[in-house]
Amino acid sequence: MRADLKAAALLSLLLVAGCDGREESAIDNLANGANSVQVENNIRAEALALMEPLTPPEPGTPGGLPVDPAPLEEGAIDPDSAQGAAQVVQGYYGLLEEKRFEDAQDLWDPAGAIGMQDDARFAARFRGFSEIHASIGAPSDPEGAAGSSYVTVPVQVYGRIAATGKPFYTLRQVVLRRVNDVPGSTAEQRRWHIESISAYVAPETPGVADNAAVAQPISMTDGMARKRP
């Protein structure tokens, strides 16, 4: 059964190749004893090269990340700082890019609805994307509430829709939480965890209308209310 499915998949790729004249070379490669997996990978790579390139909006442009006027400080980053929280976000989207969904889920609050979710259900959130990438913006200053600290990190998410190969762009914000260094807290609780991911909302500026980005959802994790104890 698996062999039949692989054959059908290869046939579909050959049909795609035939649309731009590549089917003859693909068949010749197979006839000459080339590995079918190698031929399949070559055809897929060539097909991707014909797709519309991924060009997310530049920072400061509509749909792009806000421009951070303050340059990042050089040197080691304190894992408990706002920059430490931004590193967690960078790691999260890096894991999604590598399709390591179980490891990515571990960066969510383990006591929250997403962190406690079944692994397969979490991975299914990203089934509609053949590629997922992200650019991480500057984190907010930590805010304290009820013995915890919160940091918000803007993220430019971009990727490709699996069904169509079309590019996908959206601006998100990730809220992270860590328990402060209080007696009785554990090392795990004092580590930054993802609390929620939702549409980006620009910081309020006196006298300026709210210009939050309107974006399409990338997964069911979007739109979750920001949780505060």
C-alpha positions as CSV (number, residue, x, y, z in Angstrom):
1,M,0.0,0.0,0.0
2,R,2.8,2.4,0.9
3,A,4.6,1.6,-2.4
4,D,1.4,2.5,-4.3
5,L,1.1,5.8,-2.5
6,K,4.8,6.7,-3.2
7,A,4.2,5.8,-6.9
8,A,1.2,8.0,-7.0
9,A,3.0,10.9,-5.4
10,L,5.9,10.5,-7.9
11,L,3.4,10.4,-10.8
12,S,1.8,13.6,-9.6
13,L,5.3,15.3,-9.5
14,L,6.0,14.0,-13.0
15,L,2.8,15.6,-14.2
16,V,3.7,18.9,-12.6
17,A,7.1,18.6,-14.3
18,G,5.4,18.0,-17.6
19,C,3.7,21.4,-17.4
20,D,7.0,23.1,-18.1
21,G,8.9,20.5,-20.1
22,R,10.7,18.7,-17.4
23,E,8.9,15.4,-17.6
24,E,11.2,14.0,-20.3
25,S,14.4,14.5,-18.2
26,A,12.7,13.1,-15.1
27,I,11.6,9.9,-17.0
28,D,15.1,9.6,-18.5
29,N,16.6,9.8,-15.1
30,L,14.4,7.0,-13.9
31,A,15.1,4.9,-17.0
32,N,18.8,5.3,-16.4
33,G,18.5,3.9,-12.9
34,A,18.3,7.1,-10.8
35,N,17.0,6.7,-7.3
36,S,13.2,7.6,-7.4
37,V,13.5,9.5,-4.1
38,Q,16.3,11.6,-5.6
39,V,14.3,12.3,-8.7
40,E,11.3,13.2,-6.6
41,N,13.3,15.6,-4.5
42,N,14.9,17.2,-7.6
43,I,11.5,17.8,-9.1
44,R,10.1,19.2,-5.9
45,A,13.0,21.6,-5.6
46,E,12.5,22.8,-9.2
47,A,8.8,23.3,-8.6
48,L,9.5,25.3,-5.5
49,A,11.9,27.5,-7.4
50,L,9.0,28.4,-9.7
51,M,6.8,29.5,-6.8
52,E,6.3,33.1,-5.8
53,P,9.2,34.0,-3.5
54,L,8.7,34.7,0.2
55,T,9.1,38.4,0.8
56,P,7.7,39.5,4.1
57,P,7.1,43.2,4.7
58,E,10.1,45.2,5.8
59,P,10.1,46.6,9.4
60,G,8.3,50.0,9.5
61,T,6.1,49.2,6.5
62,P,2.4,48.2,6.6
63,G,2.2,44.6,7.9
64,G,5.9,44.7,9.0
65,L,7.5,44.7,12.4
66,P,7.8,48.0,14.3
67,V,11.1,49.7,14.0
68,D,13.1,49.5,17.2
69,P,15.1,52.7,17.7
70,A,17.4,51.2,20.4
71,P,20.2,48.9,19.2
72,L,20.6,45.6,21.0
73,E,23.3,45.4,23.6
74,E,26.2,43.1,22.9
75,G,27.3,40.4,25.2
76,A,25.6,37.6,27.1
77,I,21.9,37.8,27.5
78,D,20.3,37.3,30.9
79,P,17.8,34.5,30.4
80,D,15.5,36.2,32.9
81,S,15.5,39.5,31.0
82,A,13.1,40.7,28.2
83,Q,15.8,39.7,25.7
84,G,15.8,36.2,27.3
85,A,12.1,36.0,26.6
86,A,12.7,37.1,23.0
87,Q,15.2,34.2,22.6
88,V,12.5,31.8,23.7
89,V,10.2,33.1,21.0
90,Q,13.0,32.8,18.4
91,G,13.6,29.2,19.5
92,Y,9.9,28.4,19.3
93,Y,9.5,29.5,15.7
94,G,12.8,27.8,14.9
95,L,11.4,24.6,16.1
96,L,8.2,25.1,14.0
97,E,10.4,25.7,11.0
98,E,12.1,22.4,11.6
99,K,8.7,20.7,12.2
100,R,9.7,19.7,15.7
101,F,6.2,20.4,17.0
102,E,6.5,18.4,20.2
103,D,9.6,20.4,21.3
104,A,7.9,23.6,20.3
105,Q,4.9,22.8,22.5
106,D,7.2,22.4,25.5
107,L,7.8,26.1,25.4
108,W,4.2,26.9,26.2
109,D,3.0,27.2,29.8
110,P,2.8,23.5,30.8
111,A,-0.3,24.2,33.0
112,G,-2.1,26.1,30.2
113,A,-4.6,24.7,27.6
114,I,-2.0,24.6,24.8
115,G,0.8,23.2,26.9
116,M,-1.4,20.4,28.1
117,Q,-2.8,19.6,24.7
118,D,-2.3,16.2,23.0
119,D,0.9,16.3,20.9
120,A,-0.9,15.2,17.7
121,R,-3.6,17.9,18.1
122,F,-0.9,20.6,18.6
123,A,1.0,19.5,15.5
124,A,-2.3,19.5,13.5
125,R,-2.5,23.3,14.0
126,F,0.4,23.7,11.4
127,R,-0.7,21.0,9.0
128,G,-1.8,23.6,6.4
129,F,1.7,25.0,6.0
130,S,4.6,23.6,4.0
131,E,6.9,26.2,5.4
132,I,6.9,28.4,8.5
133,H,9.5,31.1,9.2
134,A,9.6,34.2,11.5
135,S,11.5,37.4,12.2
136,I,11.5,38.4,15.9
137,G,11.0,42.0,16.9
138,A,12.1,43.9,20.0
139,P,10.5,42.8,23.3
140,S,8.6,45.1,25.6
141,D,9.8,46.0,29.0
142,P,8.8,43.4,31.6
143,E,5.5,44.1,33.4
144,G,4.7,42.7,36.8
145,A,1.5,41.3,38.1
146,A,0.7,39.0,41.1
147,G,4.2,37.6,41.5
148,S,4.8,37.1,37.8
149,S,6.5,39.0,35.0
150,Y,5.2,39.4,31.5
151,V,6.9,40.3,28.2
152,T,5.3,40.9,24.8
153,V,7.4,40.1,21.7
154,P,6.2,41.1,18.2
155,V,6.8,38.5,15.4
156,Q,6.6,38.7,11.7
157,V,5.4,35.2,10.7
158,Y,5.7,34.2,7.1
159,G,5.5,30.9,5.2
160,R,3.8,29.0,2.5
161,I,0.4,27.4,2.2
162,A,0.7,23.7,1.7
163,A,-2.3,23.3,-0.6
164,T,-1.4,26.1,-3.0
165,G,2.2,27.0,-2.5
166,K,1.2,30.6,-2.0
167,P,3.1,32.9,0.5
168,F,1.6,33.7,3.8
169,Y,2.4,36.8,5.9
170,T,1.0,37.9,9.3
171,L,2.1,40.0,12.2
172,R,1.7,38.4,15.7
173,Q,2.6,39.1,19.3
174,V,3.7,36.5,21.8
175,V,3.1,37.1,25.5
176,L,5.5,35.2,27.8
177,R,5.3,34.8,31.5
178,R,7.7,33.8,34.3
179,V,7.2,33.5,38.0
180,N,9.4,36.0,39.9
181,D,12.2,34.9,42.2
182,V,10.0,34.3,45.2
183,P,10.4,31.7,48.0
184,G,8.9,28.4,47.0
185,S,9.1,29.0,43.2
186,T,10.8,26.3,41.1
187,A,13.4,26.7,38.4
188,E,10.8,25.6,35.8
189,Q,8.3,28.3,37.0
190,R,11.0,31.0,36.8
191,R,11.7,30.1,33.2
192,W,9.9,32.1,30.4
193,H,6.9,30.2,28.9
194,I,4.6,31.2,26.1
195,E,1.3,32.4,27.6
196,S,-0.6,33.4,24.4
197,I,-0.1,34.2,20.7
198,S,-2.5,36.7,19.1
199,A,-2.7,39.4,16.4
200,Y,-0.2,42.2,16.9
201,V,-1.6,45.3,18.7
202,A,0.6,48.4,18.5
203,P,1.4,50.0,21.9
204,E,-1.0,52.8,22.8
205,T,0.3,56.2,21.9
206,P,-1.5,59.3,23.3
207,G,-3.3,61.1,20.5
208,V,-2.6,58.4,17.9
209,A,-5.4,56.0,16.8
210,D,-5.0,52.3,17.3
211,N,-3.4,50.9,14.2
212,A,-3.3,47.2,15.1
213,A,-2.5,45.0,12.2
214,V,-5.4,42.9,10.8
215,A,-4.0,39.5,9.9
216,Q,-5.1,36.1,9.0
217,P,-4.8,33.3,11.6
218,I,-1.8,31.0,11.4
219,S,-3.3,28.5,13.8
220,M,-5.8,28.0,16.5
221,T,-3.3,29.4,19.0
222,D,-4.0,32.9,17.6
223,G,-6.7,35.0,19.2
224,M,-6.2,33.5,22.7
225,A,-7.0,36.0,25.4
226,R,-4.0,37.3,27.3
227,K,-4.1,35.6,30.6
228,R,-3.4,37.3,33.9
229,P,-3.8,35.7,37.3
